[in-house]
């Protein structure tokens, strides 16, 4: 949300991680987006660069420089995603 809160859910979760988590997001001066989850990734930030595509957004992990995720425009919704 606009207050820096984030909600996530894994499709295929590791055995030692919860299926859902909450956390906080921030944006660095260079535009990199970082999420720090309450449980996932040992509460260390995961930072990604976002690349605009014709039909979505490509997320590349800042540290590993590898594919992180893809968000299709059809899946992007404005507003409160908790409802």
Order of alpha helices (4+ residues) and beta strands (2+ residues): beta-beta-beta-beta-beta-beta
